[in-house]
Amino acid sequence: MAALRQLCHDLPPPDMAADAAITNHDSQLTKPPGSLGRLEDLARWAGQWQRTARPRAERVDIIVFAGNHGVTAQGVTPWPVDVTRQMVENFRNGGAAINQIARVSGARLHVLEVESLRPTADMTHAPAMDEPTFLRALACGMQAVRPDTDLLCLGEMGIGNTTPAAAICAALFGGGGAKWAGRGTGLDDAGVRRKAAVIDRALDHHATHLTDPLAIARYLGGHELAAIMGAVIAARYRNIPVLLDGFICTAAAAPLARLNPHGLSHTRLSHCSAEGGHAHLAAALGLSPLLELELRLGEGSGAGLAIPLVRAAIACLCGMATFAQAQVSEKE
């Protein structure tokens, strides 16, 4: 844990020389300054973290981490836990939404069962993970990141995982279960109230341990959430920009922002989920979503849909002619 904490504190900064070169080149392209809006920011962001003035988005990976949760015994979801394994098989057979999105986005899709889908402990009675299990799940995420990746998209699958995600948010940012609990995969009003109460019980049970972001991730999180955190850390050290998916994915990465104020600088938020807590979380982290599509599926679906935006941003930066090349007169 000490080594992990040091990794999180010593995260490499962006390459500002690449940023300056991109800014200079962008100013010479055949367009009014700033006219491509946030696409210009995306191109600079990709270059900063790939450490080059000519970023790429040819080798794009989507990694979906799957895990199960003991807290489902508290009635926080109407779905049976068997659905997690069934959906993993659906991913592998090409039948899920993320398979179609990965195909049309030209991304490589990888699905990993964390801890063989063995459920975490029920966080209302015990830490969700003991320390060795937490570190093992985090290492699974770190090892899943390929060094040749230009852009990494992260997603998850796990019945009941909006509950640990909401609990992590409540522990990091306050507000209790009522602020962060949402409908997940179809709870009614009574189900949302029950879910909020479960979160509050977990917060009360572990209150003495929730001053440390890593302890919050271990006591309240899940195997797939820890793997996402590990993948975000590994991407930083391997110079790979990251697109975060929805509420669960963002919550999994959020402890890094509390450990290091620049811990998520190499990430962008692909979209804002329709899950109630996601807008609150994005605001707390200072993340502005690229898309607003009212998604609440998970699976990395929003991150996959944002891939063409990053590709377009890089294509404009690297493919457009300068005023001199096109022999177009510049503004006087």
Residue, then its C-alpha position, 0 to 999 in steps of 0.5 A: m500500500a505504501a508503494l501504491r500511495q507513492l505511485c499516486h503521489d509521484l504521477p508524471p506531469p504533462d509534456m508542456a513542450a508538446d503542448a506549446a508545439i501543438t498550440n503554435h502549429d494550431s495557430q497556423l492552420t486554415k481556420p480562425p483561432g479557437s473555431l474548433g472549440r473543444l476539439e482543439d483542447l482534445a488535440r492538445w490533451a492527447g499530445q500532452w499525455q502521449r508526449t508528442a506534437r503529433p498525437r495518434a489515435e490508431r490503436v484504441d483499446i476499450i477494457v471492460f472489467a467485470g466484478n460481483h458485489g456482496v452488498t447485493a444481499q441487501g436488496v440494492t438491485p432487482w437483478p440476480v448476480d448471475v447476470t454479471r457472468q452472463m453478460v461477460e459471455n455476451f461480450r465475448n460472443g459479440g452480442a452487447a452494445i459495447n461490441q457494436i460501439a467498439r466495432v464502429s469506433g475501430a477499437r480493440l475490446h477486451v473483457l476481464e473478469v476480476e477475481s474470477l467474479r468472486p463477490t466482494a464482502d458485504m460492505t455493510h458488515a466488513p471491508a469489501m476487500d482485504e488489503p491483498t485482494f484490493l492490491r491484486a485487483l488493482a494490479c489486474g487493471m495495471q497489467a491490462v493496459r498495453p504499452d502500445t495503446d494510443l487511447l484507452c477507454l475504460g468500462e465495467m460490468g457488475i450487478g449492484n455496482t452503482t451502490p459501491a460507486a455511490a458509497i465511494c462518492a459519499a465518503l470522498f465528497g460527503g452528502g450521504g446515501a440520499k445524495w448519491a444513490g440512483r436508480g441503477t438498473g431499474l430501482d423504484d422509489a422505495g428501492v432507491r431509499r433502501k439503497a441510500a440506507v444501505i450506503d449510510r450503514a456502510l459509511d457508519h460501519h467503516a467511519t473510522h477508516l474513511t479519511d484515506p482515499l485508498a481505504i475508501a476504495r478498499y472498504l467500499g469499492g469492488h474488484e472491477l472498480a479497483a481494476i479501473m483505478g489500476a488501469v488509470i494509474a498504469a496509463r499515466y505512467r505509460n503516456i496514454p490518455v484515458l476516456l472515462d465512461g459513466f458513473i461507476c467508472t468515474a467513481a472508481a477513478a475519483p480517489l486518485a483525484r483526492l490523493n493527487p490534485h492532478g491525478l485525473s489530468h490525463t483523463r477526459l470524461s466521455h459523457c454524463s450518465a443519467e444515473g443521478g450521482h454522475a453530474h454531482l461527481a463530474a462537478a466535484l472533480g471538475l470534469s466536463p463531459l464530451l457528450e450528453l446522451e442520457l446513457r446509463l448502460g455502463e460497459g464503456s459505451g460512452a467512452g467508446l462513443a467519444i473515440p471518433l471525437v478524439r480521432a477527429a480532433i487529432a486529424c484536424l491538428c495533424g491533417m489540416a493545411t497551414f495558411a502558408q501551405a494552402q496559400v490562404s491569406e491570413k487575417e490582417 
